[in-house]
Amino acid sequence: MGLAAYFRLARAGFVLAREGALSILDNPALPPVMRTGIRLGRLIERPSVRETGRVERLTNALNRLGPTYVKFGQTLATRPDIVGAAVAADLAVLQDKMEPFDAALVPGLLRDALGPRAADLVDLSPPIAAASIAQVHRATLVEADGTRRSVAVKLLRPGVRERFAADLESFRAGARLAELFLPSIRRLRPIDVAETLERSAWLELDLRLEAASMSEFSDNLAADGDFRIPSPSWDHTSDSVLTTGWVDGIPIANHAALDAAGIDRKALARKVLASFLQHAIRDGFFHADMHPGNLFADPATGGVVAVDFGIMGRISRVERRFLADILYGFITRNYRMIAERHFEIGYVPSTQSVDEFALALRAIGEPLQGRRASDISMARVLGQLFSTTELFNMQTRPELVLLQKSMVLVEGVARALDPDLDIWAISEPVVGEWLKREAGPMGRIEAAAAEGKAAFDALRRVPALVLGAERLILEHEADRLRKARQRAALSAWTGPLIVIAVIVGLLALIF
């Protein structure tokens, strides 16, 4: 990792501190060393930030720093309860109002990516949405039989892969520094988290993979009526261009338009949250970038329409059971079960006390019971969780990072639609139904089939493992024999060398 990565990291830190980003993180629940660092960094904060508390220039700073930082800002924009309503409003423009790249480049980009197929796309509009990685145009697709239909054409920003590579290298540098100088942070495994985010980012930068995700996601949604997505046109898709069917909908963040269309915002909030839980728990495959810019309301059905599937999350059956049990444990106030699941999946080391961890979870969960979402300070809850994880030396699970981030996004979107949303009441039927199915005959059969497949796969690997072990043994034996021969050769020369040395010494004394 070159010095340039650390230089870019330092520059990013300076820019963010200058524009007031550290004021958002100044939380009494943070460890003393982090609070001291934040306070020192705030010494270079703009006077306007210190005087007014506003960070209106933070959006421009994130745009200048690159797409990875913009993604971070998009997450913060959905959490006014953490960063404050003013900061969230300042960051909201990051969702879909970024400056588009030069429209004159679009025809050439399409020809380079699609070849002759680019001619099938006509009547391209100016950019209708511009995000950190790509921008979208409306167009007409002329099919081989002459049929015409409206489509959305998504194009990667020129040079975005290079920008992402630089940002991610800086993130890795920051993770290494954090592990080196902040031992208390190592339990969060920042390097593993950075690598997980890096893999996710590179998947997002290949639009063919996004089309494949849409295809799989659509299969899972076949029986769902409250959540739908467009379909890709494979003949007009490449690694840098994605063409999908056009969807008409009202931006979910435009509350005035939703009200004017007669859409029940409370019902829409329930659909957003319940759909996400179904996708994560039922299917183990979920939209991991559900910020308001990617969500629309269907004026005909009042359902949810989602776009932009560059970031999808996938969790195994074990992790789905963990998530369901944790949610159900909070719903039923079974903190002992929550604690046991954390130990079983490896979140908390076995050296810790299950009973003490359950008690700590009770201290977090009890204040949430029976209260409206608008009465709950998520910033305070996050502070309590941070203290609890530090106390019990909890380990970060990189495979769950996207799920955790997505739950933050989805909850923020749902709460914006309905500040009085009862998260537990919505979660209970989704989680309870899945757990009942898991405990029933079908669930047991599927679990047994999965275990049987895992055992069969392990048996299939046995011959290769045996051969590998045999090769290692032979290599070790050959290495042992080689070293033995070297020692024997050295021993054979030791006697004559000693005699020669003695003779030389005697001659030196005589003469």
C-alpha positions as CSV (number, residue, x, y, z in Angstrom):
1,M,0.0,0.0,0.0
2,G,1.6,3.3,-1.2
3,L,2.1,6.5,0.7
4,A,-0.4,8.1,-1.7
5,A,-3.2,6.2,0.1
6,Y,-2.2,7.7,3.4
7,F,-1.9,11.1,1.9
8,R,-5.4,10.9,0.4
9,L,-6.7,9.7,3.8
10,A,-5.1,12.7,5.5
11,R,-6.6,15.0,2.9
12,A,-10.0,13.5,3.4
13,G,-9.8,13.8,7.1
14,F,-8.7,17.5,6.8
15,V,-11.6,18.3,4.4
16,L,-14.2,16.6,6.5
17,A,-13.0,18.1,9.7
18,R,-12.8,21.5,8.1
19,E,-16.4,21.2,6.9
20,G,-17.8,20.0,10.3
21,A,-18.1,16.3,9.9
22,L,-16.4,15.6,13.2
23,S,-19.1,17.6,15.0
24,I,-21.6,14.9,14.0
25,L,-19.4,12.2,15.7
26,D,-18.8,14.1,19.0
27,N,-20.7,11.7,21.1
28,P,-20.2,11.2,24.9
29,A,-20.6,7.5,24.5
30,L,-17.3,7.2,22.4
31,P,-14.1,6.0,24.1
32,P,-12.0,8.8,25.6
33,V,-9.2,8.4,23.0
34,M,-11.6,8.9,20.1
35,R,-13.3,11.8,21.8
36,T,-9.9,13.5,22.3
37,G,-9.0,12.9,18.6
38,I,-12.3,14.4,17.5
39,R,-11.9,17.5,19.7
40,L,-8.4,18.1,18.3
41,G,-9.7,17.7,14.8
42,R,-12.5,20.2,15.4
43,L,-9.8,22.9,16.1
44,I,-9.6,23.3,12.3
45,E,-13.4,23.5,11.8
46,R,-14.7,26.5,9.9
47,P,-15.9,29.3,12.2
48,S,-19.3,29.2,10.5
49,V,-19.8,25.6,11.7
50,R,-18.8,26.4,15.3
51,E,-21.0,29.5,15.3
52,T,-24.2,28.1,13.6
53,G,-23.8,24.3,14.0
54,R,-24.6,24.0,10.3
55,V,-22.5,21.8,8.0
56,E,-24.0,22.9,4.7
57,R,-20.7,22.6,3.0
58,L,-20.3,19.0,4.0
59,T,-22.3,17.8,0.9
60,N,-19.8,19.6,-1.4
61,A,-16.9,18.1,0.5
62,L,-18.3,14.6,0.2
63,N,-18.8,15.1,-3.6
64,R,-15.2,16.3,-3.9
65,L,-13.8,13.3,-2.0
66,G,-15.4,10.7,-4.2
67,P,-18.2,8.1,-4.6
68,T,-17.3,6.1,-1.5
69,Y,-17.7,9.1,0.8
70,V,-20.9,10.0,-1.0
71,K,-22.3,6.6,-0.1
72,F,-21.4,7.3,3.5
73,G,-23.3,10.6,3.3
74,Q,-26.3,8.9,1.8
75,T,-26.6,6.7,4.8
76,L,-26.4,9.6,7.2
77,A,-29.1,11.5,5.3
78,T,-31.7,8.9,6.3
79,R,-30.9,9.3,10.1
80,P,-32.0,12.7,11.3
81,D,-32.3,11.2,14.8
82,I,-28.5,10.6,14.8
83,V,-27.1,13.6,12.9
84,G,-29.9,16.0,13.4
85,A,-32.6,17.2,11.0
86,A,-30.5,20.1,9.6
87,V,-27.6,17.9,8.7
88,A,-29.8,15.2,7.2
89,A,-31.5,17.8,5.1
90,D,-28.1,19.1,3.9
91,L,-27.1,15.6,2.9
92,A,-30.4,14.6,1.3
93,V,-29.3,16.0,-2.1
94,L,-26.7,13.3,-2.3
95,Q,-29.5,10.8,-3.0
96,D,-30.1,11.7,-6.7
97,K,-29.2,15.3,-7.3
98,M,-25.5,15.1,-8.1
99,E,-24.0,16.9,-11.0
100,P,-24.4,14.8,-14.1
101,F,-21.4,14.2,-16.5
102,D,-21.3,15.7,-19.9
103,A,-24.3,14.4,-22.0
104,A,-22.2,14.7,-25.1
105,L,-20.2,11.6,-23.9
106,V,-23.3,9.4,-23.8
107,P,-23.5,8.3,-27.5
108,G,-19.9,7.3,-27.5
109,L,-20.1,5.4,-24.2
110,L,-23.1,3.5,-25.5
111,R,-21.4,2.5,-28.8
112,D,-18.3,1.4,-26.9
113,A,-20.3,-0.7,-24.5
114,L,-23.1,-2.2,-26.7
115,G,-21.6,-2.0,-30.3
116,P,-24.4,-2.2,-33.0
117,R,-27.1,-2.7,-30.3
118,A,-26.6,0.9,-29.2
119,A,-28.6,1.9,-32.3
120,D,-31.7,0.3,-30.8
121,L,-31.8,3.0,-28.1
122,V,-33.3,6.2,-29.4
123,D,-34.8,9.4,-28.1
124,L,-32.4,9.6,-25.1
125,S,-33.4,12.2,-22.6
126,P,-31.1,14.4,-20.6
127,P,-30.0,12.8,-17.3
128,I,-33.1,12.2,-15.1
129,A,-31.0,11.1,-12.1
130,A,-27.3,11.4,-11.3
131,A,-25.8,9.5,-8.4
132,S,-22.2,8.9,-7.2
133,I,-21.5,6.0,-9.5
134,A,-23.8,6.3,-12.5
135,Q,-26.5,8.4,-14.1
136,V,-29.8,7.4,-15.7
137,H,-31.5,8.5,-18.9
138,R,-34.9,7.7,-20.3
139,A,-34.9,6.3,-23.8
140,T,-37.0,4.3,-26.3
141,L,-36.0,0.8,-27.1
142,V,-36.8,-0.3,-30.7
143,E,-37.2,-4.1,-30.7
144,A,-36.3,-6.3,-33.6
145,D,-40.0,-6.5,-34.6
146,G,-40.4,-2.7,-34.5
147,T,-42.1,-2.6,-31.1
148,R,-41.2,0.5,-29.1
149,R,-41.1,0.7,-25.3
150,S,-39.8,3.1,-22.7
151,V,-36.7,2.0,-20.9
152,A,-34.2,3.4,-18.4
153,V,-30.5,3.4,-19.4
154,K,-27.9,3.5,-16.6
155,L,-24.3,4.4,-17.5
156,L,-21.3,4.3,-15.2
157,R,-19.6,7.7,-14.8
158,P,-16.4,7.9,-16.8
159,G,-13.4,7.2,-14.6
160,V,-15.5,6.0,-11.6
161,R,-13.6,2.7,-11.3
162,E,-10.3,4.6,-10.9
163,R,-11.9,6.9,-8.3
164,F,-13.3,4.0,-6.4
165,A,-10.0,2.2,-6.4
166,A,-8.3,5.2,-4.8
167,D,-11.0,5.7,-2.2
168,L,-11.0,2.0,-1.2
169,E,-7.2,2.0,-0.9
170,S,-7.5,5.0,1.5
171,F,-10.1,3.1,3.5
172,R,-7.8,0.1,3.8
173,A,-5.1,2.5,5.0
174,G,-7.4,4.0,7.6
175,A,-8.4,0.5,8.8
176,R,-4.8,-0.5,9.2
177,L,-4.0,2.7,11.1
178,A,-7.1,2.1,13.3
179,E,-6.0,-1.4,14.2
180,L,-2.4,-0.2,14.8
181,F,-3.1,2.7,17.1
182,L,-6.5,2.0,18.6
183,P,-6.4,-1.5,20.1
184,S,-9.9,-1.2,21.4
185,I,-11.1,-0.9,17.8
186,R,-9.5,-4.3,16.7
187,R,-12.5,-6.2,18.0
188,L,-14.6,-4.5,15.3
189,R,-12.2,-5.9,12.6
190,P,-12.0,-2.7,10.5
191,I,-9.7,-4.4,7.9
192,D,-12.2,-7.2,7.4
193,V,-15.0,-4.7,7.2
194,A,-13.1,-2.6,4.6
195,E,-12.4,-5.7,2.5
196,T,-16.1,-6.6,2.6
197,L,-17.1,-3.2,1.5
198,E,-14.5,-3.3,-1.2
199,R,-15.9,-6.6,-2.6
200,S,-19.4,-5.0,-2.6
201,A,-18.1,-1.9,-4.4
202,W,-16.5,-3.8,-7.2
203,L,-19.7,-5.8,-7.7
204,E,-21.6,-2.6,-7.9
205,L,-19.3,-1.4,-10.7
206,D,-20.2,-4.3,-13.1
207,L,-23.7,-3.6,-14.3
208,R,-24.0,-7.1,-15.7
209,L,-24.0,-8.4,-12.2
210,E,-26.7,-5.9,-11.3
211,A,-28.8,-7.3,-14.1
212,A,-28.3,-10.8,-12.7
213,S,-29.3,-9.6,-9.2
214,M,-32.5,-8.2,-10.7
215,S,-33.3,-11.5,-12.3
216,E,-32.8,-13.5,-9.1
217,F,-34.6,-10.9,-7.0
218,S,-37.5,-10.9,-9.3
219,D,-37.9,-14.6,-9.0
220,N,-38.1,-14.2,-5.2
221,L,-40.8,-11.5,-5.5
222,A,-43.0,-13.5,-7.8
223,A,-45.7,-14.0,-5.2
224,D,-45.3,-10.6,-3.5
225,G,-47.8,-7.9,-4.3
226,D,-46.5,-4.9,-2.3
227,F,-42.9,-4.8,-3.8
228,R,-41.9,-4.8,-7.5
229,I,-38.9,-4.1,-9.6
230,P,-38.2,-3.5,-13.4
231,S,-36.8,-6.2,-15.7
232,P,-33.4,-5.9,-17.5
233,S,-32.9,-6.1,-21.2
234,W,-29.9,-8.4,-21.5
235,D,-29.2,-7.5,-25.2
236,H,-28.6,-3.9,-24.2
237,T,-26.6,-4.5,-21.0
238,S,-22.8,-4.6,-20.5
239,D,-20.4,-4.1,-17.7
240,S,-20.9,-0.3,-18.0
241,V,-24.5,0.0,-19.3
242,L,-27.7,-1.4,-17.9
243,T,-31.0,-1.1,-19.7
244,T,-34.2,-1.9,-17.8
245,G,-37.9,-1.4,-18.2
246,W,-39.2,2.0,-17.3
247,V,-41.2,2.3,-14.0
248,D,-43.6,5.1,-13.2
249,G,-43.8,6.0,-9.5
250,I,-43.8,8.8,-7.0
251,P,-40.4,9.4,-5.2
252,I,-40.9,8.0,-1.7
253,A,-39.2,11.1,-0.2
254,N,-41.8,13.5,-1.9
255,H,-44.3,13.4,0.9
256,A,-46.4,16.2,-0.6
257,A,-46.8,14.2,-3.9
258,L,-47.7,11.0,-2.0
259,D,-50.4,12.9,0.0
260,A,-51.7,14.5,-3.2
261,A,-52.0,11.0,-4.8
262,G,-53.9,9.7,-1.9
263,I,-51.3,7.2,-0.8
264,D,-51.4,6.2,2.8
265,R,-47.9,7.0,4.1
266,K,-48.3,4.9,7.2
267,A,-49.2,1.9,5.2
268,L,-46.4,2.6,2.8
269,A,-43.9,2.7,5.7
270,R,-45.1,-0.7,6.9
271,K,-44.7,-2.1,3.4
272,V,-41.1,-0.8,3.1
273,L,-40.0,-2.3,6.4
274,A,-42.0,-5.6,6.2
275,S,-40.8,-6.2,2.6
276,F,-37.2,-5.7,3.6
277,L,-37.6,-8.2,6.5
278,Q,-39.2,-10.7,4.2
279,H,-36.4,-10.4,1.7
280,A,-33.7,-10.8,4.3
281,I,-35.2,-13.5,6.5
282,R,-37.3,-15.4,4.1
283,D,-35.0,-15.3,1.0
284,G,-31.6,-14.4,2.4
285,F,-31.2,-12.0,-0.5
286,F,-32.1,-8.3,-0.1
287,H,-31.7,-4.8,-1.6
288,A,-28.8,-3.4,0.3
289,D,-29.1,0.2,-0.9
290,M,-32.7,1.2,-0.1
291,H,-32.1,4.9,0.4
292,P,-35.0,7.2,-0.6
293,G,-33.5,8.0,-4.1
294,N,-34.0,4.3,-5.0
295,L,-37.6,3.9,-3.8
296,F,-40.9,5.0,-5.4
297,A,-44.5,4.5,-4.6
298,D,-46.8,2.9,-7.2
299,P,-49.7,5.3,-7.5
300,A,-52.0,2.5,-8.8
301,T,-51.4,0.0,-5.9
302,G,-49.8,2.0,-3.2
303,G,-47.0,-0.5,-3.2
304,V,-43.2,0.0,-3.3
305,V,-41.2,0.1,-6.5
306,A,-37.4,-0.2,-6.1
307,V,-34.6,0.6,-8.6
308,D,-30.7,0.4,-8.5
309,F,-29.6,-3.1,-7.6
310,G,-25.9,-2.5,-7.6
311,I,-25.6,-3.5,-3.9
312,M,-27.4,-6.6,-2.9
313,G,-26.9,-8.5,0.4
314,R,-26.9,-12.2,0.9
315,I,-26.9,-14.1,4.2
316,S,-26.9,-17.8,4.9
317,R,-29.6,-19.8,6.6
318,V,-27.7,-19.7,9.9
319,E,-27.5,-15.9,9.8
320,R,-31.1,-15.6,8.8
321,R,-32.1,-17.7,11.8
322,F,-29.8,-15.5,14.0
323,L,-31.5,-12.3,12.7
324,A,-35.0,-13.7,13.2
325,D,-34.2,-14.9,16.7
326,I,-32.7,-11.5,17.7
327,L,-35.7,-9.6,16.5
328,Y,-38.1,-12.1,18.0
329,G,-36.2,-12.0,21.3
330,F,-36.6,-8.2,21.5
331,I,-40.2,-8.5,20.6
332,T,-40.9,-11.1,23.3
333,R,-38.3,-9.6,25.7
334,N,-36.4,-12.9,25.8
335,Y,-33.0,-11.4,26.4
336,R,-31.5,-14.7,27.5
337,M,-32.2,-16.2,24.0
338,I,-30.7,-13.1,22.3
339,A,-27.5,-13.5,24.4
340,E,-27.3,-17.2,23.6
341,R,-27.6,-16.6,19.9
342,H,-24.8,-14.1,20.0
343,F,-22.6,-16.7,21.6
344,E,-23.6,-19.4,19.2
345,I,-22.8,-17.5,16.1
346,G,-19.5,-16.2,17.5
347,Y,-20.5,-12.6,18.0
348,V,-19.3,-12.8,21.7
349,P,-16.3,-14.9,22.8
350,S,-17.1,-17.9,24.9
351,T,-15.0,-16.5,27.7
352,Q,-17.7,-13.9,28.4
353,S,-20.8,-14.5,30.7
354,V,-24.1,-15.3,29.0
355,D,-26.0,-14.1,32.0
356,E,-24.2,-10.7,32.2
357,F,-24.6,-10.2,28.4
358,A,-28.3,-10.9,28.7
359,L,-28.5,-8.3,31.5
360,A,-26.8,-5.7,29.3
361,L,-29.2,-6.4,26.5
362,R,-32.1,-6.0,28.8
363,A,-30.8,-2.6,29.7
364,I,-31.0,-1.7,26.0
365,G,-34.2,-3.4,25.1
366,E,-36.5,-2.6,28.0
367,P,-36.6,1.2,27.4
368,L,-37.7,0.5,23.8
369,Q,-40.8,-1.6,24.7
370,G,-44.1,0.0,24.1
371,R,-42.7,3.4,23.0
372,R,-43.3,5.2,19.7
373,A,-40.3,5.4,17.3
374,S,-40.4,9.2,17.6
375,D,-39.7,8.8,21.3
376,I,-36.7,6.7,20.9
377,S,-33.2,8.3,20.4
378,M,-31.4,5.9,18.1
379,A,-28.2,7.9,18.8
380,R,-28.5,7.0,22.4
381,V,-29.2,3.4,21.6
382,L,-26.2,3.2,19.4
383,G,-24.1,4.7,22.1
384,Q,-25.3,2.0,24.6
385,L,-24.6,-0.7,22.0
386,F,-21.1,0.6,21.5
387,S,-20.4,0.5,25.2
388,T,-21.9,-3.0,25.5
389,T,-19.9,-4.4,22.6
390,E,-16.7,-3.0,24.1
391,L,-17.5,-4.4,27.5
392,F,-18.0,-7.9,26.2
393,N,-15.3,-7.9,23.5
394,M,-17.8,-8.5,20.7
395,Q,-16.4,-9.4,17.3
396,T,-17.7,-7.8,14.0
397,R,-19.1,-10.3,11.5
398,P,-18.1,-8.9,8.1
399,E,-20.8,-10.9,6.3
400,L,-23.5,-9.0,8.3
401,V,-22.1,-5.5,7.6
402,L,-24.4,-4.9,4.6
403,L,-27.4,-6.2,6.6
404,Q,-26.7,-3.9,9.5
405,K,-26.2,-0.9,7.2
406,S,-29.4,-1.8,5.2
407,M,-31.5,-2.0,8.4
408,V,-30.3,1.5,9.3
409,L,-31.3,2.7,5.9
410,V,-34.7,1.0,5.8
411,E,-35.7,2.0,9.3
412,G,-34.7,5.6,8.4
413,V,-36.9,5.6,5.3
414,A,-39.9,4.1,7.1
415,R,-39.6,6.5,10.0
416,A,-39.5,9.4,7.6
417,L,-42.9,8.3,6.2
418,D,-44.4,7.5,9.6
419,P,-42.6,9.0,12.7
420,D,-44.9,6.9,15.0
421,L,-43.9,3.6,13.3
422,D,-44.0,0.6,15.7
423,I,-41.0,-1.3,14.4
424,W,-41.7,-4.3,16.7
425,A,-45.3,-4.7,15.7
426,I,-44.3,-4.8,12.0
427,S,-41.5,-7.2,12.6
428,E,-43.4,-9.7,14.7
429,P,-45.7,-11.3,12.0
430,V,-42.8,-11.6,9.5
431,V,-40.4,-13.0,12.0
432,G,-42.9,-15.2,13.8
433,E,-44.2,-16.8,10.5
434,W,-40.7,-17.6,9.4
435,L,-39.7,-19.1,12.7
436,K,-42.9,-21.2,12.8
437,R,-42.1,-22.5,9.3
438,E,-38.5,-23.3,10.4
439,A,-39.7,-25.3,13.4
440,G,-42.3,-27.1,11.2
441,P,-41.9,-30.1,9.0
442,M,-40.9,-28.2,5.9
443,G,-38.3,-26.2,7.8
444,R,-36.8,-29.4,9.3
445,I,-36.7,-31.1,6.0
446,E,-34.9,-28.1,4.3
447,A,-32.5,-27.9,7.2
448,A,-31.8,-31.6,7.1
449,A,-31.3,-31.4,3.3
450,A,-28.9,-28.4,3.7
451,E,-26.9,-30.3,6.4
452,G,-26.9,-33.5,4.2
453,K,-25.6,-31.5,1.2
454,A,-22.9,-29.9,3.4
455,A,-21.9,-33.4,4.6
456,F,-21.9,-34.8,1.1
457,D,-19.8,-31.9,-0.1
458,A,-17.3,-32.5,2.7
459,L,-17.1,-36.2,1.8
460,R,-16.4,-35.3,-1.8
461,R,-13.5,-33.2,-0.6
462,V,-12.0,-36.0,1.4
463,P,-9.9,-37.6,-1.4
464,A,-8.5,-34.2,-2.3
465,L,-7.7,-33.5,1.3
466,V,-6.0,-36.9,1.7
467,L,-3.9,-36.3,-1.4
468,G,-3.0,-32.8,-0.2
469,A,-2.0,-34.2,3.2
470,E,0.0,-36.9,1.6
471,R,1.8,-34.4,-0.5
472,L,2.6,-32.2,2.5
473,I,3.9,-35.2,4.4
474,L,6.2,-36.2,1.5
475,E,7.4,-32.6,1.1
476,H,8.1,-32.5,4.9
477,E,10.0,-35.8,4.7
478,A,12.0,-34.7,1.7
479,D,12.9,-31.5,3.5
480,R,13.8,-33.4,6.7
481,L,16.1,-35.8,4.7
482,R,17.7,-32.8,2.9
483,K,18.5,-31.1,6.2
484,A,19.8,-34.4,7.6
485,R,22.2,-34.8,4.6
486,Q,23.4,-31.2,5.1
487,R,24.1,-31.9,8.8
488,A,25.9,-35.2,7.9
489,A,28.1,-33.4,5.3
490,L,28.9,-30.7,7.8
491,S,29.8,-33.3,10.4
492,A,32.1,-35.1,7.9
493,W,34.1,-31.9,7.4
494,T,34.1,-30.8,11.1
495,G,37.0,-33.2,12.2
496,P,39.4,-32.3,9.3
497,L,38.7,-28.6,9.8
498,I,39.5,-28.8,13.5
499,V,42.7,-30.6,12.8
500,I,43.7,-28.0,10.1
501,A,42.8,-25.2,12.5
502,V,45.0,-26.7,15.3
503,I,47.9,-27.2,12.9
504,V,47.6,-23.6,11.6
505,G,47.5,-22.3,15.2
506,L,50.6,-24.3,16.2
507,L,52.6,-23.1,13.2
508,A,51.6,-19.5,14.0
509,L,52.9,-19.9,17.5
510,I,56.2,-21.6,16.4
511,F,57.0,-19.1,13.6
